[in-house]
């Protein structure tokens, strides 16, 4: 069993093309799917931390969910800031294809490993940080801790992988990293960043947690394999 990750697929619900963001996005899902089929087996796990489709409603998202669902492996999805289709979690889970799971402030155990996480938010920095961002950030900290606490209640020692959409820390701010460290998260995968924003992404080990930036364009539209 292997664990892969890739985020921000931005599938073309209602045929929204991604190549408006640059020619490197042309046929991006076809390229991802080709790599996916070549490398992922039926028992492997693929983490998809957010921005799966441009759909605005769950009904519109069904075609894109089906395209991902028919690919090999077991898929774990997390809500991103553009996943407007993501409604009540029970409704989302009932709509998912077989072998696809949704993580939302809770935990899933597969093959002795724990998978948990929360969307996260912009990390407010400085005295002039937007008050609304501060409020949402604090709420997301509580949600992440709730998820990780549930994981450690389930198994105190199992390898724990956290999924987040927003970057969990910055070089200038700890962000969510103190919570990840407190619950002994081994790996944290995240997306959200694109283009020049990828240059400042935190990668590698910090405080015992291994951070992996997995936005698909930053990966050359190929899946990222975690060391397990």
C-alpha positions as CSV (number, residue, x, y, z in Angstrom):
1,X,0.0,0.0,0.0
2,X,1.3,3.4,-1.0
3,X,0.0,6.9,-0.1
4,X,-0.1,9.6,-2.8
5,X,-1.4,13.2,-2.7
6,X,-2.4,15.9,-5.2
7,X,-4.6,18.9,-4.7
8,X,-6.4,21.8,-6.5
9,X,-7.5,19.7,-9.5
10,X,-10.1,22.4,-10.3
11,X,-12.0,20.1,-12.6
12,X,-13.9,21.8,-15.3
13,X,-17.5,21.7,-14.0
14,X,-19.6,23.4,-16.7
15,X,-16.6,23.1,-18.9
16,X,-14.6,25.9,-17.3
17,X,-11.1,25.6,-18.9
18,X,-8.0,26.0,-16.7
19,X,-5.7,27.0,-19.5
20,X,-6.9,30.6,-19.0
21,X,-4.3,30.5,-16.2
22,X,-1.5,29.5,-18.6
23,X,-0.8,27.0,-21.3
24,X,0.8,24.6,-18.8
25,X,-2.8,23.9,-17.6
26,X,-3.9,22.6,-21.0
27,X,-5.5,19.1,-20.7
28,X,-4.2,19.0,-17.1
29,X,-6.7,16.4,-15.8
30,X,-5.9,14.0,-18.7
31,X,-2.2,14.3,-17.7
32,X,-3.0,13.7,-14.0
33,X,-5.2,10.7,-14.9
34,X,-2.5,9.2,-17.1
35,X,0.1,9.4,-14.3
36,X,-2.5,8.2,-11.7
37,X,-3.4,5.1,-13.7
38,X,0.2,4.2,-14.3
39,X,1.2,4.4,-10.6
40,X,-1.7,3.8,-8.3
41,X,-3.0,0.4,-7.3
42,X,-6.4,-0.6,-6.0
43,X,-5.3,-0.7,-2.4
44,X,-3.3,2.6,-2.5
45,X,-4.6,5.8,-1.0
46,X,-4.7,9.2,-2.8
47,X,-5.2,12.3,-0.7
48,X,-7.0,15.2,-2.4
49,X,-6.9,18.2,0.0
50,X,-9.3,20.6,-1.6
51,X,-10.5,22.5,-4.7
52,X,-11.6,19.4,-6.5
53,X,-14.1,21.1,-8.9
54,X,-15.5,24.5,-9.9
55,X,-19.0,23.2,-9.4
56,X,-21.3,25.5,-7.4
57,X,-23.8,22.8,-6.3
58,X,-23.5,19.1,-5.4
59,X,-25.5,18.0,-8.4
60,X,-23.1,19.9,-10.7
61,X,-20.2,18.2,-9.0
62,X,-21.3,14.6,-9.6
63,X,-19.7,14.3,-13.0
64,X,-16.3,15.5,-11.7
65,X,-16.6,13.3,-8.6
66,X,-17.3,10.4,-10.9
67,X,-14.2,11.1,-13.1
68,X,-12.0,10.9,-10.0
69,X,-13.9,8.0,-8.5
70,X,-13.3,5.8,-11.5
71,X,-9.5,6.2,-11.1
72,X,-7.6,3.5,-9.1
73,X,-7.2,3.5,-5.4
74,X,-9.0,4.8,-2.3
75,X,-9.5,8.6,-2.4
76,X,-9.8,10.9,0.6
77,X,-11.1,14.4,-0.1
78,X,-11.1,17.6,1.9
79,X,-13.0,20.8,1.3
80,X,-11.0,23.7,-0.2
81,X,-12.0,27.4,-0.5
82,X,-13.4,26.9,-4.0
83,X,-15.4,23.8,-3.2
84,X,-18.7,25.7,-3.2
85,X,-20.6,22.5,-4.0
86,X,-19.6,20.9,-0.7
87,X,-22.8,21.1,1.4
88,X,-23.8,19.2,4.6
89,X,-21.2,16.5,5.2
90,X,-23.8,13.7,5.4
91,X,-25.2,14.7,2.0
92,X,-21.7,14.9,0.5
93,X,-20.7,11.4,1.8
94,X,-23.9,9.8,0.5
95,X,-23.1,11.2,-3.0
96,X,-19.5,10.0,-3.2
97,X,-18.6,7.1,-5.5
98,X,-17.5,3.8,-3.8
99,X,-14.0,4.0,-2.5
100,X,-14.1,7.8,-1.9
101,X,-14.2,9.3,1.6
102,X,-14.7,12.9,2.8
103,X,-12.7,14.2,5.8
104,X,-14.3,17.2,7.6
105,X,-12.9,17.9,11.1
106,X,-12.9,14.2,11.8
107,X,-10.8,11.1,11.3
108,X,-10.7,8.0,9.1
109,X,-8.5,4.9,9.8
110,X,-7.3,2.9,6.9
111,X,-4.7,0.1,7.1
112,X,-3.5,1.1,10.5
113,X,-3.0,4.7,9.6
114,X,-5.0,7.7,10.7
115,X,-6.2,10.5,8.3
116,X,-7.6,13.7,9.8
117,X,-7.7,17.4,9.0
118,X,-9.5,20.6,8.4
119,X,-9.6,23.2,5.7
120,X,-7.6,25.9,7.6
121,X,-7.5,29.5,6.7
122,X,-5.4,32.5,5.9
123,X,-2.9,33.0,8.7
124,X,-3.4,36.5,10.1
125,X,-0.1,38.3,10.6
126,X,0.5,41.7,12.3
127,X,-1.6,44.1,14.2
128,X,-3.6,45.1,11.1
129,X,-4.8,41.6,10.3
130,X,-8.4,41.6,9.1
131,X,-10.8,40.8,12.0
132,X,-12.9,38.4,10.0
133,X,-9.8,36.5,9.0
134,X,-8.7,36.3,12.7
135,X,-12.2,35.0,13.6
136,X,-12.2,32.3,10.9
137,X,-8.6,31.3,11.6
138,X,-9.4,30.8,15.3
139,X,-12.4,28.7,14.4
140,X,-10.3,26.5,12.0
141,X,-7.7,26.0,14.8
142,X,-10.5,24.6,17.0
143,X,-11.7,22.4,14.1
144,X,-8.2,21.0,13.4
145,X,-7.7,20.2,17.1
146,X,-11.1,18.5,17.2
147,X,-10.0,16.3,14.3
148,X,-6.6,15.4,15.7
149,X,-7.9,14.8,19.1
150,X,-10.5,12.3,17.7
151,X,-7.6,10.6,15.9
152,X,-5.5,10.2,19.0
153,X,-8.6,8.9,20.9
154,X,-8.9,6.3,18.2
155,X,-5.3,5.3,18.4
156,X,-2.7,7.0,20.5
157,X,0.3,5.7,18.5
158,X,-0.7,5.0,14.9
159,X,0.9,7.1,12.1
160,X,-1.2,10.3,11.7
161,X,-1.4,12.2,8.4
162,X,-3.2,15.6,8.4
163,X,-4.9,17.1,5.4
164,X,-5.3,20.8,5.1
165,X,-6.2,23.1,2.2
166,X,-4.6,26.3,3.2
167,X,-0.9,26.4,4.1
168,X,-0.6,25.4,7.8
169,X,2.4,27.6,8.5
170,X,4.6,30.3,7.1
171,X,8.3,31.1,7.7
172,X,7.1,34.2,9.5
173,X,4.2,32.6,11.4
174,X,3.6,29.3,13.2
175,X,0.0,29.2,12.1
176,X,-1.4,25.7,12.8
177,X,1.9,24.0,13.3
178,X,1.7,24.0,17.2
179,X,-1.5,21.9,17.0
180,X,0.0,19.5,14.5
181,X,3.1,19.0,16.7
182,X,1.1,18.6,19.9
183,X,-0.9,15.6,18.4
184,X,2.3,14.1,16.9
185,X,1.2,14.4,13.2
186,X,3.8,12.7,11.1
187,X,2.9,14.3,7.7
188,X,0.8,17.2,6.7
189,X,-0.3,17.7,3.0
190,X,-1.7,21.0,1.8
191,X,-2.5,22.8,-1.4
192,X,-4.1,26.2,-2.3
193,X,-0.9,27.8,-3.6
194,X,-0.3,28.4,-7.3
195,X,2.2,30.1,-9.5
196,X,4.6,32.4,-7.7
197,X,2.9,31.6,-4.4
198,X,4.6,28.2,-4.5
199,X,8.0,29.7,-4.1
200,X,7.3,30.6,-0.5
201,X,5.7,27.2,0.4
202,X,7.1,25.5,3.5
203,X,8.3,22.0,2.7
204,X,10.2,19.4,4.6
205,X,10.4,18.7,8.4
206,X,9.6,21.3,11.0
207,X,9.1,20.4,14.6
208,X,8.8,16.7,13.9
209,X,6.1,17.2,11.2
210,X,6.9,16.6,7.5
211,X,5.1,19.2,5.3
212,X,4.2,18.5,1.7
213,X,2.9,21.1,-0.7
214,X,0.9,19.2,-3.3
215,X,-0.9,21.7,-5.6
216,X,-1.1,19.9,-8.9
217,X,0.6,22.6,-11.0
218,X,3.5,22.7,-8.6
219,X,3.9,18.9,-9.1
220,X,3.9,19.1,-12.9
221,X,0.5,17.5,-12.8
222,X,1.8,14.2,-11.4
223,X,0.9,12.6,-8.1
224,X,3.2,13.1,-5.1
225,X,4.2,9.9,-3.2
226,X,4.7,10.1,0.6
227,X,7.2,8.1,2.4
228,X,5.3,5.8,4.7
